[in-house]
């Protein structure tokens, strides 16, 4: 097990920091003495988060899928704070519903933000992380471990970022950069609450086997992420039982494939007219930011 280190004086970048996991993570890291660089698409919300932190912080308005914008952010964070010790690639969006009826723009955007955005973040900040021998934490999901019907874009994106982070770890370890993957199950955020506004998605999730059918409180999950950053862990689990899922993940696609078919038959006559855009307040902010360009 990796040894914990003090976060006092460490400069940590958090993407998707305006709300949810990112905002609470910023507060908890700041309380432990870290300096925070907050990145996201909601400047007013980012400003509020930064103002509420215990120590030094600044925010940057940027789209994580924009190579030039993120490279600029990385340069400005280094110029402002002198270094970068850790980067948490947390920004993410989601959509749900049958793939055949999915909104192709929203479906593609999930891949862009979750997968390409993580890679763009890594590309922008790896040079400064190599200087500091720092830590890159990619937030993935239970969706990376097990597939689920009605979540094709999200599952594909989170499986992708998991593989990206594992591959990157092998590339940059000899440069002194540690790379971790963070896994979260259904956690009480705007994204999950937004998905639950759809009756079918909420009911489908409630029929998942325990413990994957519950929504978990945000605070304990973020505490586990903070501990993972302190240890610079290769794997960080927001809920205790997710670690055990790793040992059985090989059989999960066939199980979900069988059970999922049964459940989809149950809902088949109710699927027409499902909303297939981005969910939650973060999804709305992403759509608004793109519309304003």
C-alpha positions in Angstrom: 0.0 0.0 0.0 1.2 3.5 -0.9 2.2 5.7 2.0 0.0 8.8 2.7 1.6 12.2 2.2 0.6 15.6 3.4 -1.4 17.7 1.0 -0.3 20.9 2.7 1.1 23.2 0.1 0.3 20.8 -2.8 -1.2 22.3 -5.9 -4.1 20.3 -7.1 -6.1 20.8 -10.3 -9.7 19.6 -10.4 -11.8 19.6 -13.6 -15.5 19.6 -13.4 -15.2 21.5 -10.2 -18.3 23.6 -10.3 -20.6 21.1 -8.6 -20.9 17.6 -7.3 -17.8 15.5 -6.8 -15.5 18.2 -8.1 -16.8 21.0 -5.8 -16.8 18.9 -2.7 -13.4 17.4 -3.5 -12.0 20.9 -3.8 -13.4 21.8 -0.4 -12.0 18.8 1.3 -8.6 19.1 -0.4 -8.4 22.8 0.6 -9.3 21.9 4.2 -6.2 19.7 4.2 -3.9 22.5 3.1 -3.9 22.1 -0.7 -3.9 25.0 -3.2 -6.7 24.5 -5.7 -7.0 25.2 -9.4 -10.6 24.7 -10.5 -11.5 24.1 -14.1 -15.0 24.0 -15.6 -17.7 25.5 -17.8 -19.6 27.4 -15.2 -17.5 30.5 -14.2 -20.1 31.8 -11.7 -20.3 28.5 -9.9 -16.5 28.0 -10.0 -16.1 31.5 -8.5 -18.4 30.5 -5.6 -16.5 27.3 -5.0 -13.2 29.1 -5.0 -14.4 31.8 -2.7 -15.6 29.2 -0.1 -12.3 27.4 0.1 -10.0 27.5 3.1 -6.8 28.4 1.3 -5.4 29.7 -2.0 -7.5 28.9 -5.1 -8.3 30.2 -8.5 -10.7 29.1 -11.3 -10.4 28.8 -15.0 -13.3 28.7 -17.5 -12.4 26.0 -20.1 -13.8 23.1 -22.0 -11.8 19.9 -21.2 -12.2 18.8 -24.8 -10.4 21.9 -26.2 -6.7 21.2 -26.6 -5.6 24.8 -26.9 -7.7 26.0 -23.9 -6.5 23.3 -21.6 -2.8 23.9 -22.6 -3.4 27.5 -21.8 -4.9 26.6 -18.4 -1.9 24.3 -17.6 0.5 27.2 -18.4 -1.4 29.7 -16.4 -1.7 27.4 -13.4 2.0 26.8 -13.4 2.7 30.5 -13.8 0.3 31.4 -10.9 1.2 28.7 -8.4 4.7 27.7 -9.5 4.0 24.0 -9.9 1.3 21.3 -10.2 1.4 18.3 -7.9 -1.8 16.5 -8.8 -4.5 16.6 -11.4 -8.0 15.1 -11.0 -9.7 14.5 -14.4 -13.2 14.6 -13.0 -15.3 16.4 -15.6 -18.1 14.2 -17.0 -21.6 14.2 -18.5 -24.1 11.4 -19.1 -27.1 10.5 -21.1 -29.5 7.6 -21.0 -32.0 5.7 -23.1 -32.1 3.2 -25.9 -29.1 3.5 -28.2 -31.2 3.1 -31.4 -33.2 6.2 -30.5 -30.4 8.2 -28.9 -29.6 11.8 -29.7 -26.4 11.4 -31.7 -25.1 14.8 -30.7 -25.6 14.1 -27.0 -24.2 10.5 -27.4 -21.0 11.9 -29.0 -20.7 14.6 -26.4 -20.5 12.0 -23.6 -17.6 10.3 -25.4 -15.9 13.7 -26.0 -16.2 15.0 -22.4 -15.6 11.8 -20.5 -13.0 10.1 -22.6 -11.4 12.7 -24.9 -11.6 15.3 -22.1 -9.7 13.1 -19.8 -7.0 12.6 -22.4 -6.8 16.3 -23.3 -6.4 17.0 -19.6 -3.6 14.5 -19.3 -1.9 15.8 -22.4 -2.0 19.4 -21.1 -0.8 18.7 -17.6 1.7 15.8 -18.0 4.7 18.1 -18.7 4.2 19.9 -15.4 3.4 16.7 -13.5 6.7 15.2 -14.8 8.5 18.2 -13.3 6.9 17.7 -9.9 6.8 13.9 -10.1 3.2 14.3 -9.5 -0.1 12.3 -9.6 -2.8 12.1 -12.3 -6.2 10.7 -11.1 -8.7 9.8 -13.8 -12.3 9.5 -12.4 -14.0 6.4 -14.0 -17.1 4.6 -12.7 -18.7 1.3 -11.9 -19.7 1.6 -15.5 -16.1 0.8 -16.5 -16.3 -2.5 -14.6 -19.7 -3.7 -15.7 -21.9 -2.7 -18.7 -25.5 -1.7 -18.3 -28.4 -1.3 -20.8 -29.6 2.3 -21.7 -26.1 3.7 -20.8 -24.1 2.9 -23.9 -22.3 6.2 -24.2 -21.5 6.4 -20.5 -20.2 2.8 -20.2 -18.1 3.2 -23.4 -16.6 6.4 -22.2 -15.8 5.2 -18.7 -14.4 1.9 -20.0 -12.2 4.0 -22.3 -10.8 6.3 -19.6 -10.0 3.3 -17.4 -8.0 1.8 -20.2 -6.4 5.1 -21.0 -5.3 5.6 -17.4 -3.9 2.0 -17.2 -2.0 2.5 -20.4 -0.7 5.9 -19.4 0.5 4.6 -16.0 2.9 2.2 -17.9 4.1 5.1 -20.1 4.9 7.7 -17.4 5.8 5.7 -14.3 9.5 5.9 -15.1 9.2 9.7 -15.2 8.0 9.7 -11.6 4.3 10.3 -12.4 1.8 8.1 -10.6 -1.5 7.5 -12.4 -4.7 6.4 -10.6 -8.2 5.4 -11.6 -11.2 6.4 -9.4 -14.3 4.3 -9.4 -17.7 5.5 -8.2 -21.1 3.8 -8.1 -24.3 5.8 -8.1 -23.5 8.8 -5.9 -25.7 11.6 -4.9 -24.9 14.2 -7.5 -26.8 16.4 -9.9 -26.0 13.9 -12.7 -27.5 11.0 -10.8 -30.5 13.0 -9.7 -31.0 14.2 -13.2 -31.0 10.6 -14.5 -33.5 9.7 -11.8 -36.0 12.2 -13.2 -36.7 9.7 -15.9 -39.2 7.1 -14.5 -37.7 4.3 -16.6 -34.1 4.9 -15.7 -35.0 5.2 -12.0 -37.0 2.0 -12.0 -34.4 0.1 -14.1 -31.7 1.1 -11.6 -33.8 0.1 -8.6 -34.0 -3.4 -10.1 -30.2 -3.8 -10.1 -28.8 -6.3 -7.6 -27.7 -5.0 -4.2 -25.5 -3.1 -3.6 -25.5 -1.5 -7.0 -29.1 -0.4 -6.8 -28.5 2.2 -4.1 -27.6 5.9 -4.3 -24.7 6.6 -2.0 -23.9 9.8 -0.1 -21.4 12.1 -1.7 -19.3 12.9 1.4 -17.9 9.4 2.2 -17.1 8.8 -1.5 -15.2 12.0 -1.8 -13.3 11.2 1.5 -12.1 8.0 -0.2 -10.9 10.0 -3.2 -9.0 12.4 -1.0 -7.4 9.5 0.8 -6.4 8.0 -2.6 -4.8 11.3 -3.6 -2.9 11.4 -0.4 -1.6 7.9 -1.1 -1.3 8.5 -4.9 -3.1 5.2 -5.3 -3.4 3.2 -8.5 -7.0 2.4 -7.7 -9.4 4.5 -5.7 -12.9 3.2 -4.7 -15.6 5.6 -3.7 -17.7 2.8 -2.2 -16.2 0.0 -0.2 -17.7 -2.9 -2.3 -16.4 -1.7 -5.6 -12.9 -3.2 -4.9 -14.6 -6.7 -4.8 -16.1 -6.1 -8.2 -12.7 -6.3 -9.8 -12.4 -10.0 -9.0 -15.6 -10.9 -10.7 -15.7 -8.4 -13.6 -14.9 -11.1 -16.2 -18.3 -12.7 -15.8 -20.3 -9.5 -15.5 -20.9 -8.9 -19.2 -22.7 -12.2 -19.7 -24.7 -11.8 -16.5 -25.8 -8.3 -17.4 -26.5 -9.4 -21.0 -28.9 -12.0 -19.8 -30.5 -10.0 -17.0 -30.6 -6.9 -19.1 -32.5 -8.6 -21.9 -35.2 -9.6 -19.4 -35.5 -6.1 -18.0 -35.6 -4.5 -21.4 -38.5 -6.7 -22.4 -40.3 -5.4 -19.3 -39.8 -1.8 -20.3 -40.1 -2.2 -24.1 -43.6 -0.7 -24.5 -42.6 2.4 -22.4 -39.5 3.4 -24.2 -41.0 5.6 -26.9 -40.5 9.3 -26.2 -37.7 9.0 -23.7 -35.5 12.1 -23.3 -32.0 11.2 -24.6 -30.1 14.5 -24.0 -27.5 15.2 -21.4 -28.8 14.8 -17.8 -28.6 17.0 -14.7 -27.5 20.5 -14.1 -24.0 19.8 -15.4 -25.4 18.5 -18.6 -27.5 21.6 -19.0 -24.4 23.8 -18.4 -22.5 21.9 -21.1 -25.3 22.3 -23.6 -25.6 26.0 -22.8 -21.9 26.6 -23.1 -21.8 24.9 -26.5 -24.8 26.9 -27.7 -23.1 30.2 -26.8 -20.0 29.5 -28.9 
